[in-house]
Amino acid sequence: MIELGRRDLLALPLGALAAPTLAQAAADELPSWPPAEHIALWPGRPPGAPEELPALNAQVTGKPGEYRDLAMRGVARPDIGVFRPAKPDGRGVLVIPGGGYEFISLRNEGMDVARVLNAAGITAFVLRYRLPNEGWRDRANTPLADAQRAMRVVRHGARRFGIDPDRLGVIGFSAGGHLAGSLATQHAAKVYKPIDADDRQSARPAFAGLIYAVSNVDPGRSHAGSRAMLLGPSPDPEMQARYAVERNIGAGTPPLFLLHTTDDTVVPVQNSIDSFAAARAAKVPVSAHFMPHGGHGFGVRLPASEPASLWPELFIRWTAKPA
């Protein structure tokens, strides 16, 4: 485990400070979706679709002159936004924004993260996934179905995207971190019926970054909102056990990168501490970083004076050789 202080911050090269400011420079930009290059996740209606699909609701948050995020609800046609670097190095990362499984923070924990990864030569794929509490028949498995499908679609198109399929990983934030953790531990779970050649690909990420992620779904220990949205008011015990990320870390789990601040009042740091302990017990390679300040939901927007602002540089270096 690593906790960086200001002395450590000053010891790092100046390049480590560049990534977070990339997103900050465009604070007043009005975000929109989809990006120029995007891919529909499912041909036709997604699996488990209700008779009446949810209505899309996209809300730009913040005031002019302030940071403007894009909060998305009512996703009926999930897709992947493709963000290509000027000089790709073969790495690819599926980016999964959070939002408590109630909405999707598409800019703060999606598009901005993609741009930072692009600056390091990493091709990014931002996932706009379906939310579980919007009428889908297989409620709890719906986000995981989208995450598995996204990995398979991207891996099948690896040559077209200019990435190495063996260097395709995932990063997720908050509830999106829970979904990334679920993908890392449940990549082989059968949560939808295969439909085409894409589904012959493995959904296992080469590595997984879990940023201030929800991992525990037990009452009183989890982020209550994420748990309620994903599992409903009376969770099936089998489903609750499946989505307890830290209890499912095992031999098939890819290397993990964990980042959490100890002053996070939304998703307690104990979530990542438990994941770290479980990875160590299962002998899964893990790089864990616990920072004193930063709170929750900061994406890549922390000021350079905060040690936690260095996490993108740490993650980017780690993805070069995660094991």
Backbone bond lengths (Angstrom), bond angles and torsions (degrees), N, CA, C in turn:
res aa  C-N    CA-C-N  psi(-1)  N-CA   C-N-CA  omega(-1)  CA-C   N-CA-C  phi
1 M - - - 1.467 - - 1.523 109.01 -
2 I 1.318 115.99 145.33 1.457 121.21 -177.73 1.514 109.21 -127.13
3 E 1.307 117.24 132.40 1.457 120.75 170.02 1.521 106.58 -125.80
4 L 1.321 116.95 109.29 1.455 121.51 -176.28 1.525 111.22 -82.40
5 G 1.298 115.96 136.48 1.448 121.67 173.08 1.514 109.91 -108.23
6 R 1.330 117.55 -176.00 1.460 120.29 -176.00 1.527 111.72 -66.81
7 R 1.328 117.81 -31.76 1.460 119.66 177.91 1.533 110.34 -64.05
8 D 1.347 116.21 -41.31 1.463 119.99 176.78 1.514 110.92 -63.78
9 L 1.323 116.44 -38.37 1.465 121.88 179.99 1.525 110.33 -58.60
10 L 1.332 116.34 -44.45 1.454 120.47 -177.47 1.515 111.97 -72.21
11 A 1.330 117.09 -23.27 1.461 120.92 -178.78 1.515 112.90 -77.14
12 L 1.342 117.63 -19.40 1.455 120.78 -179.49 1.519 110.75 -77.95
13 P 1.340 117.84 151.87 1.462 120.28 179.33 1.518 111.57 -65.33
14 L 1.340 116.19 157.95 1.454 120.58 -178.22 1.512 112.81 -60.57
15 G 1.326 118.13 -28.46 1.457 121.01 178.99 1.506 112.25 -58.26
16 A 1.326 116.78 -26.34 1.464 120.25 -179.32 1.514 111.79 -67.23
17 L 1.325 117.58 -21.66 1.452 120.14 -177.09 1.521 113.04 -90.47
18 A 1.334 117.47 -8.72 1.455 119.96 -171.40 1.513 113.10 -74.78
19 A 1.338 117.56 -37.22 1.462 119.93 -170.29 1.529 113.76 -61.89
20 P 1.354 120.61 -48.88 1.454 118.81 -177.22 1.534 113.37 -61.18
21 T 1.354 117.70 -33.21 1.462 119.54 -175.53 1.521 111.77 -73.55
22 L 1.327 118.42 -16.10 1.457 121.28 178.69 1.516 110.80 -58.62
23 A 1.334 116.93 -45.25 1.462 120.57 179.70 1.527 111.16 -74.64
24 Q 1.330 116.92 -34.88 1.457 119.88 -177.38 1.527 111.84 -64.95
25 A 1.328 116.63 -28.45 1.465 120.53 -175.95 1.522 112.23 -63.09
26 A 1.338 117.12 -24.50 1.464 121.12 -177.69 1.521 111.26 -110.73
27 A 1.329 116.60 41.97 1.461 120.61 -172.07 1.521 113.08 -59.32
28 D 1.327 117.85 -34.60 1.465 120.53 -175.04 1.534 112.65 -94.28
29 E 1.312 116.90 6.66 1.466 121.07 179.00 1.530 110.10 -63.36
30 L 1.327 116.83 138.26 1.459 121.24 178.77 1.526 108.15 -88.36
31 P 1.341 118.20 110.51 1.459 119.95 -174.36 1.530 112.42 -76.20
32 S 1.331 115.96 149.99 1.461 120.86 177.09 1.517 109.67 -147.01
33 W 1.309 115.77 163.33 1.465 123.18 -179.97 1.525 107.95 -144.06
34 P 1.328 119.15 143.42 1.468 128.23 6.28 1.520 112.20 -87.29
35 P 1.338 116.51 164.44 1.464 120.09 172.96 1.527 110.12 -72.38
36 A 1.327 115.98 174.08 1.470 120.43 -176.39 1.520 112.11 -56.99
37 E 1.334 117.06 -41.27 1.467 120.53 178.51 1.521 108.96 -108.94
38 H 1.313 116.27 118.94 1.461 120.08 179.18 1.523 108.76 -149.85
39 I 1.342 114.84 159.76 1.462 121.79 -174.87 1.516 109.14 -131.05
40 A 1.321 117.09 129.17 1.466 120.21 172.48 1.525 108.50 -67.87
41 L 1.332 115.07 136.89 1.466 119.23 -175.06 1.531 112.09 -76.72
42 W 1.318 116.36 -39.24 1.466 121.63 -175.98 1.528 109.86 -123.12
43 P 1.329 117.74 139.00 1.468 119.19 171.25 1.525 108.88 -76.51
44 G 1.305 118.14 119.87 1.460 120.44 -177.37 1.519 111.77 78.64
45 R 1.319 116.04 -155.12 1.473 121.42 -177.61 1.524 110.58 -71.07
46 P 1.332 117.40 136.86 1.465 120.06 178.70 1.531 111.18 -65.13
47 P 1.317 117.36 159.92 1.471 119.83 178.85 1.535 111.33 -62.84
48 G 1.326 115.58 145.38 1.464 120.44 178.10 1.507 114.14 72.55
49 A 1.341 117.71 19.89 1.465 120.66 -176.52 1.522 111.32 -69.86
50 P 1.327 118.05 136.15 1.466 120.85 173.52 1.524 109.91 -72.30
51 E 1.301 117.05 165.89 1.457 120.82 179.52 1.521 110.99 -58.53
52 E 1.334 115.98 -42.10 1.463 120.92 176.45 1.520 108.65 -107.91
53 L 1.321 116.59 114.92 1.455 121.10 -178.20 1.527 110.80 -70.59
54 P 1.342 116.79 150.62 1.470 118.96 177.73 1.523 111.20 -62.86
55 A 1.322 115.89 148.82 1.472 121.68 -179.47 1.524 109.70 -87.26
56 L 1.320 116.02 131.21 1.455 120.96 -178.46 1.531 110.47 -63.73
57 N 1.345 114.76 134.58 1.455 121.47 178.77 1.523 107.44 -135.84
58 A 1.331 116.62 104.17 1.460 122.07 179.73 1.517 108.97 -111.44
59 Q 1.321 116.99 122.15 1.465 121.55 -176.62 1.520 110.21 -123.16
60 V 1.330 116.20 124.18 1.461 120.71 173.62 1.518 107.82 -84.21
61 T 1.314 116.55 122.37 1.465 121.41 -177.49 1.527 110.05 -96.21
62 G 1.331 116.23 165.73 1.457 121.18 178.73 1.515 112.21 84.24
63 K 1.324 115.12 165.84 1.466 122.43 -178.72 1.528 110.16 -106.92
64 P 1.345 117.41 159.19 1.470 119.68 175.29 1.521 111.05 -52.39
65 G 1.317 115.52 134.43 1.458 120.65 -177.01 1.507 113.18 91.84
66 E 1.364 116.70 -13.14 1.453 122.10 177.88 1.528 108.74 -107.29
67 Y 1.311 114.82 175.00 1.464 119.33 176.32 1.525 108.94 -68.86
68 R 1.340 117.35 133.66 1.462 122.25 -177.42 1.531 109.03 -114.06
69 D 1.304 116.76 112.67 1.468 121.08 176.17 1.524 108.43 -95.20
70 L 1.333 116.83 169.81 1.453 122.90 176.18 1.519 107.72 -122.86
71 A 1.324 116.74 107.48 1.464 122.76 -179.85 1.526 108.43 -96.30
72 M 1.315 116.32 121.13 1.465 121.50 -173.19 1.529 110.61 -114.47
73 R 1.321 115.35 130.97 1.460 123.06 172.68 1.537 108.07 -129.28
74 G 1.317 116.12 169.76 1.459 120.34 174.12 1.518 114.32 65.96
75 V 1.327 117.33 37.01 1.465 120.85 179.57 1.530 108.90 -76.36
76 A 1.318 116.30 110.21 1.469 121.29 178.66 1.516 111.74 -100.45
77 R 1.329 116.86 -25.16 1.461 122.75 -179.79 1.528 108.47 -123.75
78 P 1.313 118.18 81.92 1.467 120.19 -176.94 1.524 111.42 -61.28
79 D 1.326 115.16 150.90 1.453 119.49 -178.81 1.520 110.90 -150.94
80 I 1.337 113.71 176.24 1.462 121.92 179.39 1.519 107.95 -123.30
81 G 1.328 116.69 125.97 1.459 121.05 172.04 1.517 109.19 -89.34
82 V 1.326 116.82 129.81 1.467 122.03 -177.75 1.522 109.28 -100.56
83 F 1.323 115.89 125.38 1.462 122.19 179.73 1.530 107.60 -123.30
84 R 1.326 115.45 112.19 1.462 121.00 -174.02 1.526 111.25 -101.26
85 P 1.325 117.32 138.48 1.467 120.61 176.17 1.524 111.01 -80.06
86 A 1.314 115.95 161.58 1.465 120.52 177.11 1.528 110.90 -65.55
87 K 1.335 115.84 -37.22 1.470 120.96 -179.62 1.529 108.96 -129.20
88 P 1.334 118.26 84.11 1.467 120.57 -177.69 1.521 112.34 -65.94
89 D 1.322 115.78 140.78 1.468 120.09 -179.47 1.528 113.19 -110.04
90 G 1.348 116.66 8.45 1.457 120.21 177.51 1.507 114.45 99.33
91 R 1.324 117.40 -16.67 1.462 119.65 176.69 1.524 111.07 -79.09
92 G 1.327 116.42 145.62 1.451 122.06 174.35 1.512 109.82 -133.84
93 V 1.329 116.94 144.79 1.475 121.02 178.91 1.522 109.36 -136.32
94 L 1.334 115.76 125.70 1.464 122.21 170.10 1.522 107.22 -80.91
95 V 1.324 117.76 120.37 1.467 123.19 -176.70 1.529 108.21 -101.79
96 I 1.345 116.63 124.21 1.461 121.24 -177.78 1.531 109.47 -117.92
97 P 1.334 117.41 104.69 1.466 120.20 179.35 1.534 111.23 -69.33
98 G 1.331 114.63 159.42 1.457 120.23 176.56 1.520 112.40 -98.87
99 G 1.338 113.86 -162.31 1.463 121.49 -177.78 1.512 111.61 142.74
100 G 1.333 116.70 21.30 1.457 121.04 175.72 1.519 114.23 67.56
101 Y 1.329 118.07 21.25 1.472 123.29 -173.89 1.527 111.22 58.91
102 E 1.333 117.01 16.00 1.461 122.23 178.51 1.522 110.97 -107.14
103 F 1.333 116.54 -31.58 1.454 123.40 174.36 1.523 107.00 -150.93
104 I 1.333 116.64 176.16 1.461 121.07 179.46 1.524 108.16 -121.64
105 S 1.327 117.17 121.98 1.463 123.12 179.96 1.533 108.65 -83.01
106 L 1.335 115.47 79.02 1.458 120.20 -165.45 1.529 114.45 -69.05
107 R 1.325 116.80 -33.58 1.459 116.76 179.20 1.526 111.77 -86.56
108 N 1.322 116.54 -54.80 1.461 121.62 -172.53 1.526 112.31 -57.50
109 E 1.321 116.80 -43.43 1.468 120.42 -175.52 1.533 112.11 -115.58
110 G 1.336 115.14 16.25 1.455 119.89 179.74 1.514 112.36 -131.56
111 M 1.333 116.62 -80.80 1.465 121.03 -174.75 1.530 112.86 -63.17
112 D 1.328 117.02 -40.64 1.467 119.31 179.29 1.526 111.33 -65.91
113 V 1.312 115.96 -39.37 1.468 120.45 177.61 1.527 109.38 -63.50
114 A 1.333 116.54 -42.08 1.464 120.86 179.23 1.524 111.19 -57.80
115 R 1.326 117.35 -42.88 1.466 120.96 -178.64 1.530 111.38 -65.15
116 V 1.317 116.42 -37.74 1.464 119.82 177.78 1.531 110.32 -66.35
117 L 1.324 117.04 -42.68 1.469 120.35 177.15 1.524 110.72 -64.15
118 N 1.335 116.78 -40.17 1.465 120.77 178.10 1.527 111.49 -57.05
119 A 1.326 117.11 -39.97 1.460 121.14 -178.56 1.518 112.18 -61.53
120 A 1.348 116.39 -21.04 1.467 121.49 178.92 1.520 111.81 -100.01
121 G 1.344 118.03 7.57 1.454 120.74 178.24 1.512 114.98 90.83
122 I 1.339 117.62 6.71 1.461 122.18 -177.20 1.529 109.57 -94.84
123 T 1.322 116.84 130.27 1.463 121.67 175.21 1.528 108.02 -80.84
124 A 1.322 116.62 129.35 1.469 121.21 -174.91 1.520 110.64 -114.35
125 F 1.327 114.47 144.42 1.460 122.46 -179.94 1.530 107.52 -128.47
126 V 1.324 117.19 105.56 1.462 121.68 -176.11 1.526 108.26 -87.44
127 L 1.320 115.76 126.82 1.463 121.73 -177.10 1.519 111.48 -95.93
128 R 1.331 115.66 121.09 1.462 121.28 170.05 1.536 106.03 -101.41
129 Y 1.328 115.34 101.75 1.464 121.42 -169.61 1.524 111.42 -104.07
130 R 1.328 114.94 166.07 1.463 120.57 178.13 1.533 110.21 -78.58
131 L 1.313 115.48 144.22 1.464 121.23 179.35 1.522 109.73 -92.82
132 P 1.322 117.27 138.93 1.472 119.96 -169.18 1.523 115.61 -68.82
133 N 1.327 117.63 -25.70 1.463 120.82 -173.29 1.530 112.46 -96.66
134 E 1.344 116.26 35.80 1.468 119.35 -176.41 1.531 112.08 -126.13
135 G 1.349 115.46 32.13 1.450 119.85 170.07 1.515 116.45 97.13
136 W 1.331 118.80 -0.37 1.461 121.22 179.37 1.518 110.41 -68.44
137 R 1.329 116.01 139.32 1.463 119.57 -172.26 1.525 112.69 -65.66
138 D 1.326 117.28 -41.33 1.464 120.55 179.93 1.523 108.34 -100.60
139 R 1.311 114.62 69.69 1.459 123.26 -167.35 1.531 114.84 -44.87
140 A 1.322 117.31 -63.63 1.461 121.00 -171.21 1.524 112.42 -67.11
141 N 1.336 116.73 -30.71 1.463 119.85 -177.73 1.528 113.38 -84.44
142 T 1.321 117.75 -8.48 1.466 120.57 -174.22 1.533 113.18 -61.70
143 P 1.343 120.53 -50.35 1.473 118.43 178.58 1.526 112.51 -62.05
144 L 1.338 117.66 -39.25 1.461 119.91 179.80 1.522 111.14 -65.18
145 A 1.330 117.50 -37.15 1.468 120.15 176.39 1.524 110.05 -58.76
146 D 1.329 116.90 -43.32 1.466 120.26 178.85 1.531 111.46 -65.15
147 A 1.334 117.04 -41.14 1.466 120.31 -179.29 1.530 110.84 -66.62
148 Q 1.331 116.99 -43.90 1.468 119.65 177.06 1.528 110.65 -60.76
149 R 1.320 115.95 -47.85 1.464 121.00 -178.92 1.530 110.59 -60.28
150 A 1.319 117.37 -40.72 1.468 121.12 179.85 1.524 110.77 -61.42
151 M 1.331 117.45 -44.98 1.461 120.01 178.61 1.521 111.08 -60.85
152 R 1.313 116.11 -40.95 1.470 119.82 -178.01 1.530 111.81 -70.05
153 V 1.328 116.89 -41.25 1.463 120.78 178.90 1.522 110.29 -62.65
154 V 1.328 116.97 -46.74 1.464 120.76 -179.44 1.521 110.60 -65.67
155 R 1.313 116.97 -44.25 1.479 119.86 -178.76 1.531 110.68 -63.47
156 H 1.321 117.10 -40.50 1.464 120.13 178.66 1.526 111.16 -63.96
157 G 1.332 117.28 -31.73 1.461 121.34 179.75 1.515 113.57 -98.13
158 A 1.326 117.66 21.25 1.463 121.69 -173.19 1.521 112.85 -54.29
159 R 1.334 117.60 -43.70 1.462 119.56 -178.58 1.531 110.59 -62.74
160 R 1.330 116.36 -42.32 1.465 120.68 179.86 1.532 111.31 -63.62
161 F 1.321 116.47 -34.47 1.466 120.43 -178.51 1.527 112.67 -87.01
162 G 1.326 117.24 -8.04 1.451 120.40 179.63 1.509 113.89 73.02
163 I 1.333 116.80 33.54 1.459 120.03 179.03 1.526 110.25 -121.66
164 D 1.320 115.24 160.86 1.455 122.73 173.47 1.533 107.28 -88.22
165 P 1.338 119.05 118.40 1.475 119.37 -177.56 1.522 113.78 -59.76
166 D 1.338 116.51 -21.54 1.464 119.91 178.15 1.523 112.29 -84.37
167 R 1.337 116.69 -2.68 1.474 121.00 179.12 1.524 110.76 -119.96
168 L 1.332 114.99 29.86 1.467 120.93 178.03 1.525 109.40 -98.68
169 G 1.324 116.26 115.75 1.451 121.04 -179.64 1.517 111.95 -118.90
170 V 1.317 115.92 -167.31 1.456 121.59 -178.14 1.521 109.13 -139.91
171 I 1.327 116.21 149.42 1.462 121.68 170.67 1.520 107.27 -138.49
172 G 1.335 116.24 137.16 1.455 120.85 -179.63 1.510 111.61 -139.19
173 F 1.335 115.23 156.04 1.463 122.53 -173.40 1.518 110.27 -124.02
174 S 1.343 117.26 129.56 1.459 122.41 175.71 1.536 110.11 57.33
175 A 1.352 118.49 -119.94 1.461 119.25 175.51 1.523 111.23 -65.17
176 G 1.349 116.69 -31.22 1.456 119.80 172.58 1.518 111.44 -65.75
177 G 1.335 116.41 -29.09 1.461 120.87 173.01 1.516 111.02 -68.69
178 H 1.342 115.94 -35.54 1.460 119.03 174.60 1.522 110.31 -63.73
179 L 1.337 116.25 -41.37 1.462 119.79 178.88 1.535 110.83 -66.46
180 A 1.342 117.16 -40.06 1.464 120.21 175.95 1.525 110.84 -63.63
181 G 1.340 116.96 -39.65 1.459 120.88 176.91 1.517 112.01 -66.96
182 S 1.339 115.80 -36.92 1.463 119.82 176.65 1.526 110.08 -65.36
183 L 1.334 117.15 -40.19 1.459 120.69 176.59 1.522 110.56 -63.01
184 A 1.334 117.17 -41.98 1.467 121.05 -179.50 1.526 112.05 -63.68
185 T 1.325 117.05 -34.31 1.472 120.65 -176.52 1.521 113.45 -99.70
186 Q 1.345 117.66 -20.24 1.472 121.67 -175.83 1.535 111.07 -124.58
187 H 1.320 117.29 31.36 1.465 120.47 -176.44 1.525 112.56 -65.00
188 A 1.322 117.19 -24.05 1.469 120.06 -179.40 1.526 113.06 -100.88
189 A 1.339 117.38 -0.61 1.471 120.04 179.55 1.524 109.64 -64.92
190 K 1.318 116.91 140.47 1.468 121.45 -178.66 1.529 108.70 -88.93
191 V 1.325 115.61 93.69 1.466 120.82 -177.28 1.528 112.32 -110.15
192 Y 1.333 117.31 -0.87 1.461 121.28 171.38 1.530 108.36 -158.40
193 K 1.310 116.02 159.86 1.461 120.69 179.38 1.522 110.09 -82.90
194 P 1.343 117.70 133.08 1.470 120.13 177.97 1.524 110.90 -57.61
195 I 1.341 115.31 143.17 1.462 118.62 -175.78 1.529 113.93 -124.57
196 D 1.340 118.61 -19.68 1.458 119.48 -178.10 1.530 110.17 -160.79
197 A 1.330 116.13 -170.75 1.466 121.43 -175.97 1.529 112.25 -62.93
198 D 1.327 117.35 -30.32 1.466 119.79 177.66 1.525 111.15 -54.99
199 D 1.322 115.94 -37.45 1.461 120.48 -173.69 1.523 113.66 -76.47
200 R 1.332 117.16 0.35 1.460 119.74 171.95 1.528 111.43 -84.65
201 Q 1.321 116.59 -7.82 1.463 121.73 178.12 1.530 110.87 -81.61
202 S 1.325 115.70 155.56 1.466 120.80 174.02 1.530 109.66 -74.28
203 A 1.322 115.74 143.10 1.464 120.88 175.02 1.527 111.84 -96.09
204 R 1.311 117.84 3.83 1.466 120.69 -177.18 1.527 110.75 -73.34
205 P 1.320 117.84 122.32 1.462 119.56 175.05 1.524 110.39 -72.61
206 A 1.332 115.93 149.69 1.460 120.16 177.52 1.525 110.98 -71.08
207 F 1.325 116.78 -24.93 1.461 123.42 178.26 1.520 107.25 -160.32
208 A 1.327 116.44 162.52 1.463 120.50 -177.92 1.523 110.18 -140.20
209 G 1.336 115.68 124.12 1.461 121.73 173.49 1.519 109.76 -100.70
210 L 1.318 116.74 123.66 1.468 122.31 -178.40 1.526 107.59 -116.23
211 I 1.337 115.69 105.89 1.463 121.38 -171.90 1.528 109.44 -104.76
212 Y 1.333 116.45 120.30 1.470 124.22 -171.64 1.530 110.32 34.62
213 A 1.334 114.45 53.05 1.463 121.59 -169.69 1.526 113.30 -87.92
214 V 1.316 114.68 144.73 1.465 121.59 166.13 1.530 107.01 -71.63
215 S 1.319 117.08 131.44 1.468 119.40 174.92 1.518 111.76 -127.93
216 N 1.326 116.29 -30.00 1.456 121.12 -175.48 1.527 109.87 -97.79
217 V 1.319 118.05 135.07 1.469 120.90 177.82 1.530 112.13 -117.38
218 D 1.338 117.27 15.66 1.459 120.31 176.96 1.534 110.04 -75.95
219 P 1.323 117.80 142.69 1.469 120.12 178.11 1.528 110.90 -56.54
220 G 1.325 116.18 134.67 1.449 120.89 177.86 1.516 114.61 84.80
221 R 1.336 117.51 -14.07 1.465 120.46 -178.91 1.523 111.48 -115.80
222 S 1.313 116.17 -16.29 1.456 121.47 -176.44 1.522 110.81 -95.40
223 H 1.336 115.98 175.98 1.454 120.76 165.16 1.516 106.01 -77.18
224 A 1.312 117.05 111.98 1.465 121.67 -169.15 1.527 112.41 -57.91
225 G 1.334 117.02 -40.21 1.454 119.98 -177.86 1.517 112.44 -64.93
226 S 1.332 116.95 -45.60 1.469 120.49 179.41 1.515 110.81 -62.70
227 R 1.324 115.75 -43.06 1.466 120.32 179.81 1.516 110.82 -60.86
228 A 1.332 117.02 -46.84 1.460 121.19 -177.44 1.529 111.24 -65.00
229 M 1.333 117.41 -42.37 1.453 120.64 -179.00 1.518 111.76 -66.66
230 L 1.331 116.40 -40.25 1.464 119.99 -176.73 1.527 112.21 -76.12
231 L 1.322 117.29 -46.86 1.462 121.38 -169.42 1.521 114.34 -103.31
232 G 1.332 117.56 -15.37 1.450 119.88 -178.85 1.519 112.40 85.09
233 P 1.332 116.79 177.94 1.466 120.56 -174.41 1.524 114.58 -71.20
234 S 1.325 117.70 -27.05 1.478 121.32 -179.44 1.519 108.64 -129.41
235 P 1.332 118.10 79.30 1.459 120.94 -173.12 1.528 113.28 -63.52
236 D 1.312 114.86 140.63 1.453 121.13 170.63 1.529 108.05 -66.95
237 P 1.345 119.51 130.14 1.475 120.82 -176.59 1.528 113.17 -57.46
238 E 1.334 116.80 -37.58 1.465 119.43 179.47 1.522 111.15 -65.52
239 M 1.342 116.46 -39.82 1.453 120.13 179.59 1.531 110.49 -69.74
240 Q 1.317 117.13 -38.46 1.459 120.56 178.24 1.525 110.25 -62.99
241 A 1.333 117.19 -40.01 1.461 120.53 178.32 1.524 111.20 -66.62
242 R 1.345 117.56 -37.54 1.464 120.82 179.94 1.518 111.04 -62.53
243 Y 1.339 116.91 -38.76 1.456 120.03 -172.91 1.526 113.50 -98.22
244 A 1.323 117.48 14.90 1.461 121.52 168.42 1.529 106.26 -85.68
245 V 1.319 116.95 91.99 1.461 121.25 -170.13 1.519 111.79 -55.58
246 E 1.323 116.53 -48.67 1.466 118.91 -173.57 1.523 112.21 -64.61
247 R 1.333 118.34 -26.28 1.468 120.58 -179.96 1.526 112.14 -82.82
248 N 1.333 117.27 -8.30 1.463 120.50 -178.37 1.519 113.25 -111.10
249 I 1.316 117.34 5.84 1.467 120.59 175.46 1.524 108.11 -70.49
250 G 1.325 115.97 125.14 1.459 120.12 -176.37 1.511 111.85 -156.35
251 A 1.326 115.55 -159.51 1.464 121.51 -172.27 1.522 113.13 -58.59
252 G 1.325 118.22 -32.88 1.468 120.56 -177.79 1.513 114.57 -87.52
253 T 1.335 117.49 -0.20 1.466 121.29 -178.44 1.522 110.26 -77.27
254 P 1.329 118.42 131.96 1.468 120.16 178.90 1.522 111.25 -71.94
255 P 1.332 118.63 168.41 1.467 121.60 175.40 1.524 111.45 -53.53
256 L 1.337 115.19 142.52 1.460 121.58 -174.82 1.527 111.54 -116.34
257 F 1.332 114.28 142.94 1.461 122.73 171.85 1.520 106.28 -119.59
258 L 1.334 117.36 121.70 1.459 121.97 -177.17 1.527 109.91 -116.84
259 L 1.323 115.77 136.44 1.466 120.93 175.71 1.519 108.17 -138.04
260 H 1.329 116.61 127.31 1.461 121.07 178.65 1.530 108.15 -151.86
261 T 1.326 116.44 149.02 1.462 120.17 173.09 1.522 108.65 -101.86
262 T 1.318 114.60 145.39 1.464 118.56 -176.63 1.520 112.50 -76.41
263 D 1.361 117.11 -11.68 1.466 119.21 177.78 1.531 111.69 -100.64
264 D 1.321 117.69 18.08 1.469 122.17 178.07 1.525 108.54 -71.08
265 T 1.333 116.87 114.63 1.465 121.41 -179.50 1.532 112.56 -97.12
266 V 1.338 117.29 -1.47 1.466 121.28 180.00 1.519 110.66 -95.89
267 V 1.318 116.64 -55.98 1.463 122.66 174.89 1.531 106.89 -116.00
268 P 1.313 118.75 106.49 1.466 120.81 -175.31 1.522 112.66 -57.14
269 V 1.337 115.50 144.15 1.455 121.58 -179.33 1.528 112.07 -59.29
270 Q 1.334 117.46 -20.43 1.460 120.28 179.67 1.531 111.51 -58.73
271 N 1.341 116.95 -27.33 1.462 119.64 176.48 1.524 110.97 -56.90
272 S 1.331 117.28 -47.49 1.464 120.40 -179.35 1.524 111.78 -76.34
273 I 1.324 117.30 -31.90 1.462 119.61 176.37 1.524 109.84 -61.98
274 D 1.339 116.83 -42.90 1.466 120.48 178.48 1.525 111.30 -64.40
275 S 1.330 117.12 -39.12 1.470 120.28 178.35 1.524 110.65 -65.98
276 F 1.327 116.31 -39.36 1.470 120.45 177.57 1.523 110.51 -61.36
277 A 1.333 116.20 -47.21 1.464 119.84 -179.37 1.527 111.17 -63.06
278 A 1.332 116.77 -40.38 1.463 120.38 -179.88 1.526 111.03 -66.22
279 A 1.333 117.19 -40.26 1.466 120.21 178.33 1.523 110.71 -64.25
280 R 1.314 116.65 -42.03 1.468 120.03 177.98 1.521 111.09 -62.11
281 A 1.326 116.37 -42.98 1.466 119.90 -179.27 1.524 111.50 -65.19
282 A 1.337 116.24 -34.13 1.471 120.66 -178.55 1.527 112.43 -89.07
283 K 1.343 116.18 0.93 1.467 121.62 -178.36 1.537 112.44 60.89
284 V 1.322 115.43 34.18 1.463 121.87 173.29 1.528 107.60 -89.15
285 P 1.325 119.24 126.96 1.472 119.76 178.27 1.526 110.77 -55.79
286 V 1.331 116.52 132.19 1.459 120.01 -176.67 1.517 109.86 -144.12
287 S 1.321 115.78 135.68 1.456 122.99 173.21 1.518 106.48 -116.51
288 A 1.334 117.53 113.88 1.461 121.73 -173.97 1.521 110.26 -116.92
289 H 1.331 115.92 134.73 1.462 122.31 -176.59 1.524 108.44 -131.49
290 F 1.327 116.12 114.26 1.462 121.79 179.87 1.522 107.99 -113.96
291 M 1.320 115.87 116.96 1.456 122.41 -174.26 1.533 110.88 -108.02
292 P 1.324 118.15 150.12 1.463 119.23 -174.54 1.522 114.95 -74.66
293 H 1.338 118.01 -28.77 1.464 120.33 -173.33 1.523 110.94 -135.48
294 G 1.324 115.17 158.36 1.462 120.84 176.19 1.507 112.94 140.09
295 G 1.337 116.83 -23.47 1.459 119.90 178.99 1.518 111.67 68.77
296 H 1.335 115.47 -134.47 1.468 121.12 -173.35 1.530 109.67 -135.78
297 G 1.316 115.75 150.75 1.460 121.11 171.01 1.511 115.30 74.68
298 F 1.324 117.95 23.94 1.466 119.46 -174.07 1.526 113.35 -84.69
299 G 1.306 118.93 -12.61 1.452 119.88 179.89 1.514 111.91 55.32
300 V 1.345 116.48 -122.61 1.471 120.94 176.90 1.525 110.17 -113.51
301 R 1.335 117.67 29.08 1.470 121.33 -169.92 1.522 114.50 -108.51
302 L 1.315 119.60 9.47 1.458 119.39 178.89 1.527 110.44 -70.86
303 P 1.328 117.54 144.87 1.470 119.32 176.14 1.523 111.06 -65.01
304 A 1.326 116.11 151.59 1.459 121.15 -177.09 1.523 112.73 -60.69
305 S 1.339 117.77 -20.24 1.461 120.46 178.80 1.518 112.99 -70.55
306 E 1.341 117.04 -14.99 1.462 121.14 179.49 1.524 110.15 -92.20
307 P 1.331 118.78 125.51 1.468 119.95 178.31 1.524 113.93 -54.00
308 A 1.337 117.32 -33.93 1.465 119.66 -178.98 1.516 112.67 -64.97
309 S 1.349 117.50 -16.36 1.465 120.11 178.55 1.522 111.68 -66.40
310 L 1.317 117.67 -14.47 1.460 121.59 -178.52 1.528 113.05 -81.21
311 W 1.323 117.93 -4.06 1.457 117.68 -173.22 1.529 113.63 -58.17
312 P 1.362 121.25 -37.81 1.472 117.39 -179.91 1.528 112.73 -60.12
313 E 1.333 116.59 -40.59 1.463 119.99 179.01 1.531 110.46 -63.98
314 L 1.324 116.84 -41.20 1.458 120.33 178.09 1.528 111.23 -63.12
315 F 1.323 115.97 -43.99 1.464 120.57 -179.81 1.532 110.87 -65.28
316 I 1.316 116.64 -44.50 1.466 121.14 -178.61 1.530 110.45 -61.47
317 R 1.324 117.01 -43.17 1.465 119.48 177.75 1.526 110.92 -65.71
318 W 1.313 115.53 -40.91 1.473 120.24 -177.98 1.526 111.33 -64.44
319 T 1.326 118.35 -38.81 1.467 120.32 -177.71 1.527 112.23 -64.59
320 A 1.332 117.05 -19.64 1.466 119.51 177.72 1.524 111.09 -65.99
321 K 1.348 116.00 -29.28 1.472 120.69 178.86 1.516 108.69 -156.66
322 P 1.350 117.73 72.73 1.470 121.21 -170.90 1.519 115.20 -64.92
323 A 1.323 118.42 -27.55 1.464 119.51 -178.35 1.515 111.41 -86.04
